[in-house]
Amino acid sequence: MHQPPPHIAPVDTLDGLIVLMAQTAGLRRQAAAALLAGRPLPAELPAGLALALAELRRAAGRDHVASLRHGEDVSLSLDLAGEISPLENDLAYLEDGREALLKRLGKHRPGLRDAIRRGLKNIAGETVNTLICDCDALYHPSSQRLLTTVQPAWNAVAACRFAMARSKKPVLWSDAPLTGPGIVDRTTMPPHTFAYAASLGRQWQTPDGDQGEAPLSQEKADLLEAINSRLAALMADPAWIAFTCVGTGLQFRRGETSIARQDVTASIDEDASLALLEHVHDVVDAVDPERLHFRVDDDGHDLTITPTAANRDLWNDFSPAEGLRNLNAALGLHLETGPHLVCCTGPQGISLLAALAGYTTDLRAIFVTDRDDLAHRAAAICPRTAIVRHPDTVAAILSAAAP
C-alpha cells in the first residue's frame, strides 16, 4: 500500500533548509535501498523528493539565491544551486532511468561519455581488494556547502553496486567527522555495504555499524575540547552563523577542528573573514597561550586547529598516511595486497595516493581535478590514474563498471 508523500519543511529559515535536506537524506536512503534490493520503488519516494525540489525552487527563485532568516535579526543569502541540481539528477534517475540521468549529466559535464570510457579502460575487468572513495571525489564537489550536502540516491546506488560486485573492502573516506553532523548523516548508502573512515581515518564505522576511534593523548584531548567549547559558543552567536553555512563549515573532527572563513565563490565579506581569523586565534591563545600544543593553519578558505606533534603523542600528525595506518589495523584492510582502487581529489588526494603507494604499487585511481599540476602528480604516483573533472563522472564510471 502506497504511503502519501511526506510533509516537507518550508525553506524560509536556515533551520528549515537543514531540516528539509535531512528529509531528502531519508527519502534517498529508502530509494537506494529499494533499488539495490531489486524491490519496486515506492511512489511516495520520488514524490517526496519532487516536493522538496519544488520547495527549494520556491525559496531560491530564478537566480537560485534564497534569503533565509536565522533568529530575529539575521538573514542569510545562500545560493541553493548545490542542493537543487542533485535533486534534479535524482528525479531524472528515479523517474526515467539511468540513460535519462546520463543525458542530463552530459548537458552539464562536457565530454562525460568519453571520460566514462577512459575510466572503464582503467579499471575494467578486475576485482579490487580495497576500494576507497573520498566523499569529496564521489559526491561532494569542493564548491558545495557541507552543512546541507546529501549524497544523491543515484550516486549511492552506483557506488554500492560497484562495491558489492567488484571490491572486497569498500571504504568511504573523508576528513569530516563521523557524526555530529558528519558523513554518516549525509550518506545515503544502505547499511552493510561500506565501512566509513572519518577524520582522515581517526574515526571509523564497520559495515555492521560498530564504531571506533584512534586514541589521543589525554592532555591534548582535554585542551582541544576546551577550544571546541569556546568555538561552539562563538559560532552560536547569530553574528557568526554565516561561517557555518559556507564551504566546509564548522567541523569537530577527531584530533582536529576546522572552520571555514571563506568559500570558493567569496561569499563572505573579507573584513568579516579576517575578523573571524582573529577570534579563532584568540580562542586558541586563551587555552594554549604559548602555542605548545596547537597550531592554526590558514589556507585562505579554512582554518584548522591541529595538535602539534610530540614524541609522547599517539599520533604524529593529522594526515592520510596516519589514517591509513590506523584503518589497516582496525578494519583488516590488508593494504599490502592489491589491487586497490581509490577515488580521490585535491592535495589531500595526492597524499592519500602516496600513502597507499607506500603499501603496494598495485593501484588504480580516479582523480578529480581541473588542475594540471595535481593531475601530473597523481599520474606520477599511480600510472593507472583516470583524470576527471567532477564527482558526477566518478559515480558514472562506477555505475558503468558494475554489473
N, C-alpha and C positions, 0 to 999 in steps of 0.2 A: 504494500500500500504506500503510495507516494505521500510524502510529507509536504506541507506548504513551505515555500522558501522562508528563510529566517527574517526576522525584523532586523534591518540594517541600521547601524548607528548613524545619526546625522553628522556630517562633517562641517561643523561651524566653529569648533574649538580644536585645540591641539589634542586634548584628551579624546575627543570624538574621532579624530583621524587615527589615533593609536588603537582605539577600540575596534574601529572598522577594519583596520589591517589585520588585527588579531582574529577577527571573524573570518576574513578571507583565508587566513592560515588554516583554520579549522576546516573550512569547506574544501580547500585544496588538498589537505591531508586525506579527507574522505574520498575525494575523486581519485587521487593517486592510488590509494589502497584498493579501490574497486577495480580500476583498470589493471593493476598488477596482478590481482587475484582472478582476472578474467570474468568478473561479475558485471552485470548491466549497470550502467552509470545512472544512479537515481536522478530524476529530472530536477529535483529541488537543488542539486548542487550547482549546475550551470546557471539555473535561475537565480540562485542567491548571489553568485559572482556577477551576474548581469546587473542585479540591483545595486551591488557595491560599486560597480563601474559607473552606473548612472549617477549615483550619489557623488562620486569623486568628480565626475564631469560637471555636475551642477555646481559643486563648491568651487571648482577651479575656473570655470568659464572657458572661453575660446583660447585664451593665452596660457591655460594650464596653471595659472597662479592663483592660489586661494589665500584669502585673508582670514586667519584663524585666531580666535581670542584665546588668551590664557590668563585666567584671573579676571579682575575687573578693569585693569588699566593697560594690559599688554596685548598687542595684536601683532601677529607674525605673518609675513607674506612668504608663502612656501610654494615653490614650483612642484606640482604633483605629477609631472610627466613620468617620473620614475616609478610611480605607483600605478598610473593609468595604462601605460603601454604594456607592461607584463600581464595585466588583466585582460587586455585586448588579445594578446597572444594566447592566453589560456582559453578564452572563449572560442577563438578560431579552432583550436585543437580539440576541445571537448565537444563542440557542436558539429564540426565539419571534418575533423581528422588531421592526420599528420601532413598530408600534402597541402592542405589549405594553410596550415601553420607555416610550412616551408615557403610557400608562395608569399605569404605576408612578411616573413622574415627577410626573404630575398629582396623585397622592395626597400627595406631599411638597411640591409647589410650587403652592399655590392660585392659580387664575387663569392657569395655564400656557397653555391653548389661546387665551385672549383675548390674552395677551401675544404669542403667536406670530402671531396675526392682525394685531396692531398693528405688529409688526416687519416683517412681509411687506409691509404697505401702505407702509412707509417705504422699502423697498429694492426693491420689485417692478419686474421687467422691465428692469433696467439691468445693463450690464456695467461694472465699475469698473476704473479704471486700477490703483490701488494698494489692496490690502486689507491692513490692519494689524490683527492680532489680538494683544492683550496676553494673555499666559498667565493672568494673574490674572482676566481677564474671560472667557476661553474655557474654562478647566478647573481653575483653582486658586483656590478661594474663600479669602478672607482668613483664615478660621478654620482652614484646613488646614495641616498640618505640611509644610514644604517638603522636608525631608530624605527623606520617603518618598512624596511626591506623584508619581503617574504619570498621564499623560493616558489617559483611558479609550479603548478601541478605537472605540466608537460616536461619541465626540466627534471623534476623528481622521478617521473616515470622513465625518462631516458637514462638517467644515472643508475637507477635501480636495475633496469633490465640489463644494462651492460655489466653491472657489478655482479648480479646473480648468475649470469651466464659465463662471464669471462674473467672473473677475479676470485681469488681465494680469501683475501683480506682487504675488503674495501674500507677506506677511512675518509671521513670528511674532516678537513683541516681548516683551522682559522687562527688568527691572532686574537680574535674576540673571545670573551668569556664563554663558558659553557651555558650558563643561565644568568638571568637577572637584569635585563634580558640578555640572551646570548644565542648561540647557534641552535640550541635545542628548541628555542621558542620560534625561530624563524624558518626552520627546516620543515619540509612537508613530506619527507620520505617516511614510509611506514617503519615501525619497529622491526628489529631482527634483520635489517639489511646492512646498514653501515655502522661502524664504530665512529665515534666523534672524538676529535683531538682539538681541544680549545686552548686558548692562551699559549699558542705555539707549542702545544704538546705538554704543557704543565697540568692540564686537566684532561680527563678522558671519560668516555662512556662506552661500554661494550655494546655490541649489538643486542645483548639481552637486557640492557638497561642499568647494569652495575656501573657505579661511578667511582672515580678515584682522582687523586691529585698528588703532585710531587711535593715532597717535604721542603719547607723553607726554614731557615734559621729563625728561632723564636723571636730573637731581638728585632730582626728586620720585619718579620711578620707583624709584630706589635706596632712598630713605628709606621709601617705602611697603612695599617688600619687606622692609626691616628690621623694620618694625612688624608685618607679616604673619607673619614668622618667630617673633617673640615671642608673638603671639596664638595661633599654631598650637601652640606649646609649652604655653602656658597652658591652652588648651582640650583638650589631650590628657590632662590630669590628670583622673582619674575624678571628682574633686570638682566639676568644672565641666562635665562632659559633658552634663548635662541641658540646658544652654543651646543646644547644637547640635541639640536634638531638639524645640524648641518654635518656633512661628511660622516666621520666615524663616531661623532657624539661623545658621550662620556662612558668609559668602559673601565670597570674594576676587574682587571684580569688577575690571574693567579701570579703574583710576584711583580706585577707592573700595572700602573694606572695610566690611561690615555684620555686626553680630552682634545676635541677639535677646536681650533681657534679661527679656522677659515675652511672654505671648501674650494673645489676646482673652479667654480663659477664666481668666486669672490663675492659671495652674497652678504658677508659680514663687513660692516664699516671698519676701515683699517684702524681708526682710533680705538674703537671698542675691542678689536682683536688684540692690540698692543696692551690695552688696559687689563684684559684677561691674563695675558702673559705675566704682567706684574703681579697680579693677585696670586697666580699659581706659585710664583717664586716666593711670595710672602708666606703662603701656606706651608711650603716645604721648609723655609727658614725657621718658622715657628716650631717645627718638630725636630729639625736637623740643622741647627744654626751653623755648624762647622762644615756641613756637607760631607760628613764622614761616611754616611750610609746611603745617600741617594744622589743621583744627578738628574737634571732636567734637560731633555733633548728637544729641540725645536726644528722642524723641517719646513716651517712656514705655514703648514696646514694643521699639523697635530703636535701637541705637547705630550711627551711621555716622561713619566717619573719612574725611574728604574733603579733598583738597588745596585750599588757598586759592588764589585766582586771582592771577596776576601778569602783567604785560604780556609777559614773555618766554615764558609758557607757551603751548603749542599748543592747549590747551583752556581756555575761560573758566570753565566750571562744569559740574557733573555734572547735566545737565538733558535733558529730551526734545528741546528745541529744538536743542541741540548735537548730540544723537544723530541727529536727522533730517537736519541739515546734512551730517553725515558720510555717512550712508546714501544720501542723494540722489546724492552724488558716487560713492560706492563701488559701489552697485548699479544706478545708472542708473534711478532710480525716476520721474524726470520729475514731481516733485511739483507743478510749476506747472500741470500739465494734469490736471484732474479728469475724471470724478468719482472720489472716493476714499471708501472705507468703512473706518471704524475702530471696533473693538470694544475698549472700554477701561473703566477703573474707578478710583475714588478720586481724591484730589487730583492724583496724577501723571497720571491720565487727563485731567483738566481741562487740565493743562499740555501734554499731547500734542495734545489737540484745538486748543488755542490756537496751538500751533506749526504745525500743519497749516493752520489758517486763515490763517496768515501767507503761505502759498504760494498758496492758492486757497480761495475760499468754496464751491466746488463739492464739498461734503462731505455724507456721510451718516454717522450714528453709531448704535451700540447701546451704551448706557452702563449699567453695572451699579452700582446703589446703592440703599440704603434711606434715604438722607439727602435731604431736600427741598432743602437749600441747594445740594448738589452737582448735583442734577437740574436746578435752575433755572439754575445756571451753565453746565452742559453745553448746555442748550437755547438759552441766550443766545448762546453761541459758534456753535453749529450748530443752526439751527432744525429741521433734519430729523434729530432725535435720538429714538430709541425708548428709553424708560427701562424697565429690567427689574431684578429683584431678585437674580438668581442666574446664574452662568455656565452652568448647565444650560439655561437659557432661551435664551441666546445661541446655543449649539450647536443647539438645537432649531429656532430661526429659520433658521439657515444650512442645516440639513438640509431644512427645508420649502421653502426658496428655490432649492435645487439641483435640477436635472433628475433 
